[in-house]
Amino acid sequence: MAESIYRELILEHNKNPQNRGTLDPADYSYQDTNPLCGDEVRIDVRVADDKISEIAFSGRGCAISQASASILTEMVKGQPLDEVKALSKEDLLDELGIPLSPARLKCALLSLKVLKAGIYGVNAAEDVWQ
Ligand code: FES
């Protein structure tokens, strides 16, 4: 896919985010901040039959962070928890599809860090930003 199509994908998800909101109650909720800018992402998850049955994200941030959270929630909705645990940063970056500077990588990966820390604990999320 051409890079411009990926850019459009990011702009579209930023404009019309999927799964934006909160879940109350949720089985897992976690929020974290991109230390470079102070922007925050929160993700709430409900689990049924060891799969993510519902997921919602909230928070504020740049277009890449918000689009990435929207895309990530679409990727993992309905997926078994062990597959979500195995999801790598490359998997998410492949979906985003555009080259990113190191600072923008943190924007793109904040949602994955929040998702993994929320479900599996902060240690399981440590590799996301390394
Ligand atoms: Fe803050 Fe991207 S500039 S998350």
Backbone and ligand atoms as CSV (ligand in chain L), in Angstrom:
chain,resi,resn,atom,element,x,y,z
A,1,MET,N,N,0.846,-1.199,0.000
A,1,MET,CA,C,0.000,0.000,0.000
A,1,MET,C,C,0.882,1.249,0.000
A,2,ALA,N,N,0.526,2.219,-0.778
A,2,ALA,CA,C,1.345,3.430,-0.849
A,2,ALA,C,C,1.284,4.185,0.479
A,3,GLU,N,N,2.372,4.906,0.765
A,3,GLU,CA,C,2.448,5.621,2.039
A,3,GLU,C,C,1.301,6.623,2.198
A,4,SER,N,N,0.873,7.213,1.063
A,4,SER,CA,C,-0.196,8.208,1.165
A,4,SER,C,C,-1.502,7.563,1.645
A,5,ILE,N,N,-1.707,6.302,1.289
A,5,ILE,CA,C,-2.918,5.616,1.740
A,5,ILE,C,C,-2.858,5.404,3.259
A,6,TYR,N,N,-1.667,5.076,3.752
A,6,TYR,CA,C,-1.515,4.928,5.197
A,6,TYR,C,C,-1.750,6.267,5.900
A,7,ARG,N,N,-1.234,7.324,5.289
A,7,ARG,CA,C,-1.473,8.648,5.897
A,7,ARG,C,C,-2.966,8.935,5.972
A,8,GLU,N,N,-3.662,8.599,4.906
A,8,GLU,CA,C,-5.119,8.800,4.909
A,8,GLU,C,C,-5.781,7.965,5.992
A,9,LEU,N,N,-5.281,6.743,6.177
A,9,LEU,CA,C,-5.823,5.865,7.217
A,9,LEU,C,C,-5.677,6.529,8.588
A,10,ILE,N,N,-4.512,7.100,8.843
A,10,ILE,CA,C,-4.279,7.756,10.138
A,10,ILE,C,C,-5.190,8.975,10.284
A,11,LEU,N,N,-5.297,9.756,9.225
A,11,LEU,CA,C,-6.169,10.940,9.303
A,11,LEU,C,C,-7.622,10.528,9.521
A,12,GLU,N,N,-8.033,9.454,8.859
A,12,GLU,CA,C,-9.421,8.992,8.978
A,12,GLU,C,C,-9.706,8.501,10.401
A,13,HIS,N,N,-8.771,7.721,10.952
A,13,HIS,CA,C,-8.975,7.237,12.331
A,13,HIS,C,C,-8.930,8.383,13.336
A,14,ASN,N,N,-8.124,9.400,13.021
A,14,ASN,CA,C,-8.076,10.547,13.931
A,14,ASN,C,C,-9.391,11.319,13.884
A,15,LYS,N,N,-9.961,11.405,12.686
A,15,LYS,CA,C,-11.211,12.151,12.520
A,15,LYS,C,C,-12.411,11.362,13.050
A,16,ASN,N,N,-12.428,10.083,12.747
A,16,ASN,CA,C,-13.541,9.214,13.157
A,16,ASN,C,C,-12.998,8.029,13.951
A,17,PRO,N,N,-12.573,8.280,15.183
A,17,PRO,CA,C,-11.957,7.189,15.946
A,17,PRO,C,C,-12.946,6.074,16.258
A,18,GLN,N,N,-12.442,4.837,16.191
A,18,GLN,CA,C,-13.233,3.656,16.531
A,18,GLN,C,C,-13.049,3.360,18.022
A,19,ASN,N,N,-14.115,2.940,18.670
A,19,ASN,CA,C,-14.041,2.495,20.075
A,19,ASN,C,C,-13.600,3.607,21.017
A,20,ARG,N,N,-13.957,4.829,20.699
A,20,ARG,CA,C,-13.615,5.931,21.583
A,20,ARG,C,C,-14.668,6.002,22.696
A,21,GLY,N,N,-14.200,6.157,23.930
A,21,GLY,CA,C,-15.111,6.238,25.057
A,21,GLY,C,C,-14.527,5.499,26.237
A,22,THR,N,N,-15.398,5.162,27.194
A,22,THR,CA,C,-14.946,4.421,28.367
A,22,THR,C,C,-15.934,3.284,28.621
A,23,LEU,N,N,-15.467,2.277,29.347
A,23,LEU,CA,C,-16.333,1.167,29.771
A,23,LEU,C,C,-16.376,1.170,31.290
A,24,ASP,N,N,-17.574,1.162,31.822
A,24,ASP,CA,C,-17.714,1.157,33.270
A,24,ASP,C,C,-18.903,0.267,33.641
A,25,PRO,N,N,-18.693,-0.910,34.220
A,25,PRO,CA,C,-17.394,-1.400,34.687
A,25,PRO,C,C,-16.573,-2.001,33.553
A,26,ALA,N,N,-15.277,-2.152,33.835
A,26,ALA,CA,C,-14.374,-2.824,32.909
A,26,ALA,C,C,-13.583,-3.866,33.694
A,27,ASP,N,N,-13.115,-4.887,33.004
A,27,ASP,CA,C,-12.271,-5.880,33.676
A,27,ASP,C,C,-10.850,-5.346,33.862
A,28,TYR,N,N,-10.420,-4.544,32.899
A,28,TYR,CA,C,-9.089,-3.936,32.994
A,28,TYR,C,C,-9.182,-2.488,32.548
A,29,SER,N,N,-8.566,-1.622,33.318
A,29,SER,CA,C,-8.475,-0.203,32.931
A,29,SER,C,C,-7.065,0.265,33.246
A,30,TYR,N,N,-6.511,1.010,32.349
A,30,TYR,CA,C,-5.165,1.524,32.611
A,30,TYR,C,C,-4.984,2.812,31.813
A,31,GLN,N,N,-4.162,3.668,32.373
A,31,GLN,CA,C,-3.903,4.963,31.724
A,31,GLN,C,C,-2.432,5.264,31.891
A,32,ASP,N,N,-1.851,5.829,30.863
A,32,ASP,CA,C,-0.449,6.231,30.982
A,32,ASP,C,C,-0.218,7.459,30.122
A,33,THR,N,N,0.957,8.024,30.301
A,33,THR,CA,C,1.291,9.300,29.691
A,33,THR,C,C,2.528,9.139,28.826
A,34,ASN,N,N,2.534,9.836,27.715
A,34,ASN,CA,C,3.768,9.947,26.937
A,34,ASN,C,C,4.638,10.991,27.633
A,35,PRO,N,N,5.780,10.584,28.196
A,35,PRO,CA,C,6.571,11.538,28.975
A,35,PRO,C,C,7.131,12.683,28.138
A,36,LEU,N,N,7.173,12.506,26.836
A,36,LEU,CA,C,7.738,13.554,25.983
A,36,LEU,C,C,6.798,14.739,25.818
A,37,CYS,N,N,5.490,14.508,25.984
A,37,CYS,CA,C,4.535,15.582,25.697
A,37,CYS,C,C,3.448,15.713,26.765
A,38,GLY,N,N,3.300,14.703,27.622
A,38,GLY,CA,C,2.261,14.747,28.653
A,38,GLY,C,C,0.911,14.255,28.185
A,39,ASP,N,N,0.798,13.863,26.921
A,39,ASP,CA,C,-0.487,13.357,26.435
A,39,ASP,C,C,-0.809,12.012,27.081
A,40,GLU,N,N,-2.106,11.750,27.229
A,40,GLU,CA,C,-2.545,10.554,27.966
A,40,GLU,C,C,-3.454,9.690,27.106
A,41,VAL,N,N,-3.331,8.392,27.315
A,41,VAL,CA,C,-4.285,7.444,26.729
A,41,VAL,C,C,-4.744,6.501,27.829
A,42,ARG,N,N,-6.044,6.262,27.863
A,42,ARG,CA,C,-6.623,5.277,28.778
A,42,ARG,C,C,-7.325,4.225,27.937
A,43,ILE,N,N,-7.204,2.990,28.360
A,43,ILE,CA,C,-7.902,1.905,27.673
A,43,ILE,C,C,-8.663,1.071,28.698
A,44,ASP,N,N,-9.925,0.819,28.409
A,44,ASP,CA,C,-10.776,-0.051,29.221
A,44,ASP,C,C,-11.093,-1.303,28.404
A,45,VAL,N,N,-11.058,-2.443,29.081
A,45,VAL,CA,C,-11.254,-3.719,28.391
A,45,VAL,C,C,-12.250,-4.573,29.168
A,46,ARG,N,N,-13.128,-5.225,28.440
A,46,ARG,CA,C,-13.948,-6.293,29.018
A,46,ARG,C,C,-13.560,-7.601,28.344
A,47,VAL,N,N,-13.538,-8.650,29.164
A,47,VAL,CA,C,-13.097,-9.960,28.687
A,47,VAL,C,C,-14.231,-10.967,28.865
A,48,ALA,N,N,-14.417,-11.780,27.849
A,48,ALA,CA,C,-15.365,-12.900,27.939
A,48,ALA,C,C,-14.742,-14.079,27.205
A,49,ASP,N,N,-14.793,-15.256,27.806
A,49,ASP,CA,C,-14.203,-16.465,27.201
A,49,ASP,C,C,-12.746,-16.241,26.802
A,50,ASP,N,N,-11.994,-15.578,27.659
A,50,ASP,CA,C,-10.570,-15.325,27.403
A,50,ASP,C,C,-10.310,-14.528,26.129
A,51,LYS,N,N,-11.312,-13.795,25.687
A,51,LYS,CA,C,-11.127,-12.909,24.532
A,51,LYS,C,C,-11.530,-11.504,24.919
A,52,ILE,N,N,-10.983,-10.526,24.201
A,52,ILE,CA,C,-11.409,-9.144,24.431
A,52,ILE,C,C,-12.778,-8.970,23.787
A,53,SER,N,N,-13.794,-8.823,24.609
A,53,SER,CA,C,-15.146,-8.713,24.064
A,53,SER,C,C,-15.516,-7.267,23.767
A,54,GLU,N,N,-14.998,-6.358,24.604
A,54,GLU,CA,C,-15.248,-4.929,24.369
A,54,GLU,C,C,-14.007,-4.157,24.754
A,55,ILE,N,N,-13.771,-3.064,24.049
A,55,ILE,CA,C,-12.596,-2.239,24.355
A,55,ILE,C,C,-12.920,-0.796,24.008
A,56,ALA,N,N,-12.419,0.115,24.804
A,56,ALA,CA,C,-12.644,1.535,24.534
A,56,ALA,C,C,-11.394,2.303,24.944
A,57,PHE,N,N,-11.106,3.373,24.204
A,57,PHE,CA,C,-9.981,4.220,24.600
A,57,PHE,C,C,-10.452,5.658,24.759
A,58,SER,N,N,-9.742,6.367,25.608
A,58,SER,CA,C,-10.017,7.786,25.805
A,58,SER,C,C,-8.692,8.481,26.069
A,59,GLY,N,N,-8.755,9.771,26.207
A,59,GLY,CA,C,-7.530,10.534,26.441
A,59,GLY,C,C,-7.365,11.613,25.394
A,60,ARG,N,N,-6.167,12.164,25.363
A,60,ARG,CA,C,-5.918,13.237,24.406
A,60,ARG,C,C,-4.492,13.112,23.904
A,61,GLY,N,N,-4.314,13.562,22.691
A,61,GLY,CA,C,-2.979,13.485,22.134
A,61,GLY,C,C,-2.992,13.860,20.668
A,62,CYS,N,N,-1.839,13.697,20.045
A,62,CYS,CA,C,-1.685,14.069,18.638
A,62,CYS,C,C,-2.439,13.075,17.749
A,63,ALA,N,N,-2.504,13.412,16.473
A,63,ALA,CA,C,-3.235,12.567,15.518
A,63,ALA,C,C,-2.680,11.149,15.505
A,64,ILE,N,N,-1.372,11.014,15.581
A,64,ILE,CA,C,-0.796,9.660,15.512
A,64,ILE,C,C,-1.187,8.848,16.737
A,65,SER,N,N,-1.133,9.449,17.915
A,65,SER,CA,C,-1.478,8.693,19.130
A,65,SER,C,C,-2.950,8.294,19.128
A,66,GLN,N,N,-3.805,9.176,18.686
A,66,GLN,CA,C,-5.235,8.874,18.696
A,66,GLN,C,C,-5.602,7.873,17.606
A,67,ALA,N,N,-5.021,8.048,16.425
A,67,ALA,CA,C,-5.284,7.095,15.338
A,67,ALA,C,C,-4.733,5.725,15.693
A,68,SER,N,N,-3.567,5.712,16.301
A,68,SER,CA,C,-2.956,4.445,16.689
A,68,SER,C,C,-3.827,3.715,17.717
A,69,ALA,N,N,-4.360,4.446,18.687
A,69,ALA,CA,C,-5.237,3.829,19.682
A,69,ALA,C,C,-6.491,3.275,19.010
A,70,SER,N,N,-7.035,4.025,18.072
A,70,SER,CA,C,-8.231,3.581,17.352
A,70,SER,C,C,-7.934,2.309,16.563
A,71,ILE,N,N,-6.804,2.308,15.847
A,71,ILE,CA,C,-6.423,1.144,15.035
A,71,ILE,C,C,-6.144,-0.055,15.945
A,72,LEU,N,N,-5.438,0.177,17.055
A,72,LEU,CA,C,-5.127,-0.921,17.971
A,72,LEU,C,C,-6.397,-1.555,18.526
A,73,THR,N,N,-7.359,-0.733,18.922
A,73,THR,CA,C,-8.583,-1.313,19.482
A,73,THR,C,C,-9.310,-2.167,18.437
A,74,GLU,N,N,-9.257,-1.745,17.181
A,74,GLU,CA,C,-9.861,-2.553,16.126
A,74,GLU,C,C,-9.101,-3.862,15.928
A,75,MET,N,N,-7.769,-3.805,16.062
A,75,MET,CA,C,-6.951,-5.011,15.871
A,75,MET,C,C,-7.248,-6.075,16.924
A,76,VAL,N,N,-7.473,-5.639,18.169
A,76,VAL,CA,C,-7.535,-6.619,19.266
A,76,VAL,C,C,-8.960,-7.004,19.668
A,77,LYS,N,N,-9.946,-6.263,19.194
A,77,LYS,CA,C,-11.324,-6.584,19.591
A,77,LYS,C,C,-11.686,-7.986,19.108
A,78,GLY,N,N,-12.139,-8.826,20.031
A,78,GLY,CA,C,-12.505,-10.190,19.674
A,78,GLY,C,C,-11.344,-11.171,19.699
A,79,GLN,N,N,-10.128,-10.668,19.951
A,79,GLN,CA,C,-8.950,-11.544,19.918
A,79,GLN,C,C,-8.719,-12.237,21.262
A,80,PRO,N,N,-8.179,-13.465,21.237
A,80,PRO,CA,C,-7.828,-14.146,22.480
A,80,PRO,C,C,-6.735,-13.383,23.228
A,81,LEU,N,N,-6.803,-13.442,24.557
A,81,LEU,CA,C,-5.847,-12.682,25.366
A,81,LEU,C,C,-4.403,-13.089,25.097
A,82,ASP,N,N,-4.142,-14.386,24.852
A,82,ASP,CA,C,-2.734,-14.753,24.629
A,82,ASP,C,C,-2.215,-14.215,23.301
A,83,GLU,N,N,-3.099,-14.042,22.322
A,83,GLU,CA,C,-2.641,-13.428,21.069
A,83,GLU,C,C,-2.378,-11.945,21.256
A,84,VAL,N,N,-3.193,-11.314,22.096
A,84,VAL,CA,C,-2.975,-9.884,22.371
A,84,VAL,C,C,-1.653,-9.706,23.110
A,85,LYS,N,N,-1.353,-10.636,24.008
A,85,LYS,CA,C,-0.095,-10.544,24.750
A,85,LYS,C,C,1.097,-10.650,23.805
A,86,ALA,N,N,0.944,-11.462,22.764
A,86,ALA,CA,C,2.041,-11.683,21.829
A,86,ALA,C,C,2.166,-10.570,20.785
A,87,LEU,N,N,1.198,-9.669,20.752
A,87,LEU,CA,C,1.231,-8.591,19.766
A,87,LEU,C,C,2.489,-7.746,19.977
A,88,SER,N,N,3.233,-7.511,18.917
A,88,SER,CA,C,4.483,-6.750,19.052
A,88,SER,C,C,4.289,-5.321,18.580
A,89,LYS,N,N,5.254,-4.499,18.935
A,89,LYS,CA,C,5.175,-3.111,18.452
A,89,LYS,C,C,5.250,-3.075,16.929
A,90,GLU,N,N,5.995,-4.041,16.336
A,90,GLU,CA,C,6.081,-4.078,14.869
A,90,GLU,C,C,4.706,-4.358,14.253
A,91,ASP,N,N,3.913,-5.199,14.935
A,91,ASP,CA,C,2.572,-5.492,14.409
A,91,ASP,C,C,1.748,-4.210,14.286
A,92,LEU,N,N,1.807,-3.382,15.338
A,92,LEU,CA,C,1.034,-2.139,15.307
A,92,LEU,C,C,1.648,-1.153,14.312
A,93,LEU,N,N,2.971,-1.048,14.304
A,93,LEU,CA,C,3.623,-0.098,13.387
A,93,LEU,C,C,3.367,-0.499,11.935
A,94,ASP,N,N,3.293,-1.814,11.669
A,94,ASP,CA,C,2.969,-2.268,10.313
A,94,ASP,C,C,1.586,-1.785,9.897
A,95,GLU,N,N,0.642,-1.821,10.838
A,95,GLU,CA,C,-0.714,-1.344,10.533
A,95,GLU,C,C,-0.706,0.145,10.233
A,96,LEU,N,N,0.102,0.893,10.992
A,96,LEU,CA,C,0.175,2.337,10.754
A,96,LEU,C,C,0.843,2.619,9.410
A,97,GLY,N,N,1.902,1.890,9.125
A,97,GLY,CA,C,2.455,1.859,7.771
A,97,GLY,C,C,3.295,3.031,7.328
A,98,ILE,N,N,3.574,3.991,8.188
A,98,ILE,CA,C,4.407,5.111,7.750
A,98,ILE,C,C,5.653,5.181,8.630
A,99,PRO,N,N,6.771,5.641,8.062
A,99,PRO,CA,C,7.980,5.782,8.872
A,99,PRO,C,C,7.798,6.871,9.921
A,100,LEU,N,N,8.277,6.597,11.135
A,100,LEU,CA,C,8.092,7.556,12.229
A,100,LEU,C,C,9.437,7.850,12.892
A,101,SER,N,N,9.628,9.085,13.310
A,101,SER,CA,C,10.832,9.465,14.050
A,101,SER,C,C,10.749,8.842,15.445
A,102,PRO,N,N,11.890,8.745,16.158
A,102,PRO,CA,C,11.848,8.158,17.502
A,102,PRO,C,C,10.816,8.829,18.416
A,103,ALA,N,N,10.674,10.137,18.342
A,103,ALA,CA,C,9.693,10.816,19.198
A,103,ALA,C,C,8.270,10.418,18.812
A,104,ARG,N,N,8.028,10.301,17.522
A,104,ARG,CA,C,6.683,9.928,17.063
A,104,ARG,C,C,6.386,8.454,17.329
A,105,LEU,N,N,7.435,7.638,17.436
A,105,LEU,CA,C,7.214,6.232,17.787
A,105,LEU,C,C,6.526,6.125,19.136
A,106,LYS,N,N,6.926,6.977,20.079
A,106,LYS,CA,C,6.291,6.948,21.404
A,106,LYS,C,C,4.814,7.325,21.289
A,107,CYS,N,N,4.505,8.278,20.422
A,107,CYS,CA,C,3.094,8.623,20.185
A,107,CYS,C,C,2.339,7.392,19.684
A,108,ALA,N,N,2.942,6.711,18.720
A,108,ALA,CA,C,2.259,5.593,18.065
A,108,ALA,C,C,2.106,4.403,19.001
A,109,LEU,N,N,3.063,4.214,19.913
A,109,LEU,CA,C,3.077,3.005,20.728
A,109,LEU,C,C,2.480,3.190,22.119
A,110,LEU,N,N,2.083,4.420,22.450
A,110,LEU,CA,C,1.524,4.665,23.791
A,110,LEU,C,C,0.319,3.751,24.052
A,111,SER,N,N,-0.550,3.615,23.073
A,111,SER,CA,C,-1.758,2.809,23.303
A,111,SER,C,C,-1.418,1.340,23.526
A,112,LEU,N,N,-0.422,0.818,22.808
A,112,LEU,CA,C,-0.035,-0.583,23.001
A,112,LEU,C,C,0.564,-0.776,24.397
A,113,LYS,N,N,1.357,0.204,24.821
A,113,LYS,CA,C,1.937,0.138,26.167
A,113,LYS,C,C,0.826,0.118,27.225
A,114,VAL,N,N,-0.159,0.982,27.039
A,114,VAL,CA,C,-1.275,1.062,27.994
A,114,VAL,C,C,-2.074,-0.245,27.997
A,115,LEU,N,N,-2.343,-0.773,26.814
A,115,LEU,CA,C,-3.125,-2.012,26.721
A,115,LEU,C,C,-2.401,-3.157,27.434
A,116,LYS,N,N,-1.120,-3.323,27.137
A,116,LYS,CA,C,-0.376,-4.444,27.728
A,116,LYS,C,C,-0.201,-4.266,29.236
A,117,ALA,N,N,0.098,-3.041,29.662
A,117,ALA,CA,C,0.271,-2.801,31.095
A,117,ALA,C,C,-1.049,-3.041,31.830
A,118,GLY,N,N,-2.150,-2.651,31.205
A,118,GLY,CA,C,-3.447,-2.796,31.852
A,118,GLY,C,C,-3.845,-4.245,32.051
A,119,ILE,N,N,-3.581,-5.077,31.058
A,119,ILE,CA,C,-4.013,-6.480,31.151
A,119,ILE,C,C,-2.957,-7.349,31.830
A,120,TYR,N,N,-1.703,-7.134,31.480
A,120,TYR,CA,C,-0.668,-8.089,31.901
A,120,TYR,C,C,0.307,-7.513,32.927
A,121,GLY,N,N,0.164,-6.227,33.260
A,121,GLY,CA,C,1.071,-5.624,34.235
A,121,GLY,C,C,2.164,-4.819,33.549
A,122,VAL,N,N,2.726,-3.894,34.284
A,122,VAL,CA,C,3.686,-2.955,33.677
A,122,VAL,C,C,4.925,-3.667,33.135
A,123,ASN,N,N,5.326,-4.773,33.746
A,123,ASN,CA,C,6.520,-5.468,33.247
A,123,ASN,C,C,6.316,-5.980,31.818
A,124,ALA,N,N,5.085,-6.424,31.545
A,124,ALA,CA,C,4.791,-6.963,30.211
A,124,ALA,C,C,4.799,-5.869,29.153
A,125,ALA,N,N,4.730,-4.622,29.587
A,125,ALA,CA,C,4.689,-3.510,28.627
A,125,ALA,C,C,6.049,-2.856,28.450
A,126,GLU,N,N,7.038,-3.322,29.195
A,126,GLU,CA,C,8.322,-2.622,29.182
A,126,GLU,C,C,9.004,-2.620,27.829
A,127,ASP,N,N,8.830,-3.713,27.089
A,127,ASP,CA,C,9.539,-3.803,25.810
A,127,ASP,C,C,8.929,-2.922,24.734
A,128,VAL,N,N,7.727,-2.391,24.971
A,128,VAL,CA,C,7.034,-1.667,23.911
A,128,VAL,C,C,7.805,-0.408,23.500
A,129,TRP,N,N,8.414,0.261,24.458
A,129,TRP,CA,C,9.114,1.502,24.106
A,129,TRP,C,C,10.624,1.319,23.963
A,130,GLN,N,N,11.077,0.042,23.943
A,130,GLN,CA,C,12.537,-0.156,23.830
A,130,GLN,C,C,12.943,-0.558,22.441
L,1,FES,FE1,FE,1.778,13.712,22.497
L,1,FES,FE2,FE,2.014,12.496,20.193
L,1,FES,S1,S,2.643,14.529,20.677
L,1,FES,S2,S,1.219,11.676,22.011
